[in-house]
Amino acid sequence: MSSKNQQQETPTGTQREFREYALGNLDVDHLDVHPIAGLGIPEAKRQALMFMADNYEPPRHPDGRVVDGYPRDFWDTDFARRAIKNARHRRGYDRGPRR
């Protein structure tokens, strides 16, 4: 008999819909949800990413303009994009239909 920790969780319909909502794949405003919501990222990594997103400030010129080449939003940084891509790949969300 396997323990509960060894069993892979299957997302419910609500979790799948929330994931699609967070990823912007539904035709609704989704700006109130972090893009990593519903991706099954381990708690410590999820909290670290959310902390970084909440505290990200791009470098600015003295007049307040964002320095060229820096994203305005944390989720547009290379680091955040890689984190999302890795999480999606680990969970199989970007592998296409199962056969």
GROMACS elastic network, one bead per residue, 0.5 to 0.9 nm:
[ bonds ]
;  ai    aj funct       b0    kb
    2     5     6  0.81643   500
    2     6     6  0.63055   500
    2     7     6  0.70951   500
    3     6     6  0.54318   500
    3     7     6  0.68397   500
    4     7     6  0.54134   500
    4     8     6  0.84734   500
    5     8     6  0.78007   500
   11    14     6  0.78962   500
   11    15     6  0.56446   500
   11    16     6  0.62144   500
   11    38     6  0.86941   500
   12    15     6  0.51266   500
   12    16     6  0.62200   500
   12    17     6  0.85863   500
   13    16     6  0.50743   500
   13    17     6  0.60808   500
   13    18     6  0.85027   500
   14    17     6  0.51014   500
   14    18     6  0.60461   500
   14    19     6  0.85281   500
   15    18     6  0.50475   500
   15    19     6  0.60985   500
   15    20     6  0.86585   500
   15    38     6  0.61501   500
   16    19     6  0.50688   500
   16    20     6  0.62928   500
   16    21     6  0.85752   500
   16    38     6  0.71218   500
   17    20     6  0.51163   500
   17    21     6  0.60855   500
   17    22     6  0.85815   500
   17    26     6  0.85553   500
   17    38     6  0.87637   500
   18    22     6  0.60509   500
   18    23     6  0.85319   500
   18    37     6  0.74063   500
   18    38     6  0.63639   500
   19    22     6  0.50742   500
   19    23     6  0.61514   500
   19    24     6  0.86478   500
   19    25     6  0.87209   500
   19    35     6  0.81362   500
   19    36     6  0.79056   500
   19    37     6  0.59236   500
   19    39     6  0.65654   500
   20    23     6  0.50638   500
   20    24     6  0.62218   500
   20    25     6  0.51588   500
   20    26     6  0.62928   500
   20    38     6  0.82359   500
   21    24     6  0.52303   500
   21    25     6  0.59326   500
   21    26     6  0.54188   500
   21    27     6  0.83721   500
   21    28     6  0.76060   500
   21    29     6  0.84517   500
   21    30     6  0.61919   500
   21    33     6  0.81562   500
   21    35     6  0.87570   500
   21    37     6  0.88639   500
   22    25     6  0.76540   500
   22    26     6  0.85374   500
   22    30     6  0.60727   500
   22    31     6  0.80345   500
   22    32     6  0.84360   500
   22    33     6  0.55785   500
   22    34     6  0.63002   500
   22    35     6  0.50300   500
   22    36     6  0.70980   500
   22    37     6  0.59275   500
   22    38     6  0.75385   500
   23    26     6  0.80920   500
   23    30     6  0.80000   500
   23    33     6  0.87454   500
   23    34     6  0.83071   500
   23    35     6  0.52922   500
   23    36     6  0.76312   500
   23    37     6  0.80603   500
   24    27     6  0.75412   500
   24    28     6  0.77180   500
   24    29     6  0.78363   500
   24    30     6  0.61678   500
   24    31     6  0.85446   500
   24    35     6  0.80056   500
   25    28     6  0.84983   500
   26    29     6  0.82922   500
   26    30     6  0.83258   500
   27    30     6  0.88239   500
   29    32     6  0.80540   500
   30    33     6  0.60178   500
   30    34     6  0.86431   500
   31    34     6  0.75982   500
   31    35     6  0.88916   500
   33    36     6  0.82886   500
   33    37     6  0.68652   500
   34    37     6  0.56585   500
   34    50     6  0.74541   500
   34    53     6  0.84488   500
   34    75     6  0.85146   500
   35    38     6  0.84335   500
   35    39     6  0.85780   500
   35    75     6  0.75571   500
   35    84     6  0.76979   500
   36    39     6  0.56143   500
   36    40     6  0.81695   500
   36    41     6  0.75608   500
   36    46     6  0.75186   500
   36    49     6  0.85073   500
   36    50     6  0.85533   500
   36    83     6  0.87262   500
   36    84     6  0.64181   500
   36    87     6  0.81880   500
   37    40     6  0.77126   500
   37    41     6  0.84294   500
   37    46     6  0.86514   500
   38    41     6  0.79790   500
   39    84     6  0.81976   500
   39    87     6  0.63677   500
   39    88     6  0.64700   500
   39    91     6  0.72360   500
   39    93     6  0.85803   500
   40    43     6  0.85180   500
   40    46     6  0.87016   500
   40    87     6  0.74224   500
   40    88     6  0.86836   500
   40    91     6  0.73538   500
   41    44     6  0.83627   500
   41    45     6  0.65594   500
   41    46     6  0.57264   500
   41    87     6  0.63270   500
   41    91     6  0.89737   500
   42    45     6  0.55243   500
   42    46     6  0.60446   500
   42    47     6  0.86314   500
   43    46     6  0.50527   500
   43    47     6  0.60588   500
   43    48     6  0.85528   500
   44    47     6  0.52378   500
   44    48     6  0.62120   500
   44    49     6  0.87139   500
   45    48     6  0.50495   500
   45    49     6  0.61565   500
   45    50     6  0.85538   500
   46    49     6  0.52044   500
   46    50     6  0.61275   500
   46    51     6  0.85257   500
   47    50     6  0.51009   500
   47    51     6  0.60223   500
   47    52     6  0.85716   500
   48    51     6  0.50723   500
   48    52     6  0.61993   500
   48    53     6  0.86083   500
   49    52     6  0.50740   500
   49    53     6  0.61122   500
   49    54     6  0.85890   500
   49    80     6  0.76763   500
   49    83     6  0.84718   500
   50    54     6  0.60566   500
   50    55     6  0.85418   500
   51    54     6  0.51823   500
   51    55     6  0.61696   500
   51    56     6  0.84224   500
   52    55     6  0.52229   500
   52    56     6  0.57035   500
   52    74     6  0.73470   500
   53    56     6  0.53410   500
   53    57     6  0.88943   500
   53    73     6  0.77465   500
   53    74     6  0.51757   500
   53    75     6  0.69568   500
   53    80     6  0.86203   500
   54    57     6  0.88824   500
   54    74     6  0.81904   500
   55    74     6  0.86029   500
   56    72     6  0.87362   500
   56    73     6  0.72791   500
   56    74     6  0.57728   500
   57    60     6  0.84988   500
   57    72     6  0.75923   500
   57    73     6  0.78890   500
   57    74     6  0.79351   500
   58    66     6  0.64083   500
   58    67     6  0.74842   500
   58    70     6  0.62510   500
   58    71     6  0.67290   500
   58    72     6  0.60343   500
   58    73     6  0.77409   500
   58    74     6  0.83319   500
   59    64     6  0.89888   500
   59    65     6  0.85658   500
   59    66     6  0.59695   500
   59    67     6  0.57738   500
   59    70     6  0.73288   500
   60    63     6  0.76685   500
   60    64     6  0.54184   500
   60    65     6  0.53309   500
   60    67     6  0.51482   500
   60    68     6  0.88894   500
   61    64     6  0.52531   500
   61    65     6  0.52884   500
   61    66     6  0.62568   500
   61    67     6  0.60450   500
   62    65     6  0.74826   500
   64    67     6  0.88963   500
   65    68     6  0.86377   500
   66    69     6  0.84737   500
   66    70     6  0.69620   500
   66    71     6  0.80830   500
   66    72     6  0.71104   500
   67    70     6  0.60261   500
   67    71     6  0.87782   500
   68    71     6  0.83520   500
   70    73     6  0.88078   500
   70    76     6  0.89799   500
   70    77     6  0.77947   500
   71    74     6  0.70025   500
   71    75     6  0.84591   500
   71    76     6  0.58000   500
   71    77     6  0.60550   500
   72    75     6  0.88656   500
   72    76     6  0.74429   500
   72    77     6  0.86136   500
   73    76     6  0.55078   500
   73    77     6  0.71974   500
   74    77     6  0.54026   500
   74    78     6  0.88601   500
   74    79     6  0.85030   500
   74    80     6  0.66555   500
   75    78     6  0.81878   500
   75    79     6  0.82357   500
   75    80     6  0.52064   500
   75    81     6  0.64510   500
   75    84     6  0.88793   500
   76    79     6  0.83657   500
   76    80     6  0.66814   500
   76    81     6  0.65291   500
   77    80     6  0.53736   500
   77    81     6  0.62470   500
   77    82     6  0.86485   500
   78    81     6  0.51438   500
   78    82     6  0.61066   500
   78    83     6  0.85970   500
   79    82     6  0.52794   500
   79    83     6  0.62674   500
   79    84     6  0.88166   500
   80    83     6  0.50087   500
   80    84     6  0.62437   500
   80    85     6  0.85418   500
   81    84     6  0.52199   500
   81    85     6  0.60765   500
   81    86     6  0.85589   500
   82    86     6  0.59827   500
   82    87     6  0.84732   500
   83    86     6  0.52096   500
   83    87     6  0.61565   500
   83    88     6  0.86062   500
   84    87     6  0.51018   500
   84    88     6  0.60670   500
   84    89     6  0.84841   500
   85    88     6  0.51674   500
   85    89     6  0.60663   500
   85    90     6  0.85852   500
   85    94     6  0.83118   500
   86    89     6  0.50855   500
   86    90     6  0.60738   500
   86    91     6  0.86462   500
   87    90     6  0.51722   500
   87    91     6  0.63240   500
   87    92     6  0.85808   500
   87    93     6  0.86051   500
   88    91     6  0.52918   500
   88    92     6  0.60440   500
   88    93     6  0.50526   500
   88    94     6  0.60535   500
   88    95     6  0.87747   500
   89    93     6  0.60408   500
   89    94     6  0.56979   500
   89    95     6  0.69702   500
   90    93     6  0.78608   500
   90    94     6  0.89284   500
   91    94     6  0.82409   500
   92    95     6  0.53807   500
   92    96     6  0.78873   500
   93    96     6  0.71910   500
   94    97     6  0.89059   500
   95    98     6  0.79854   500
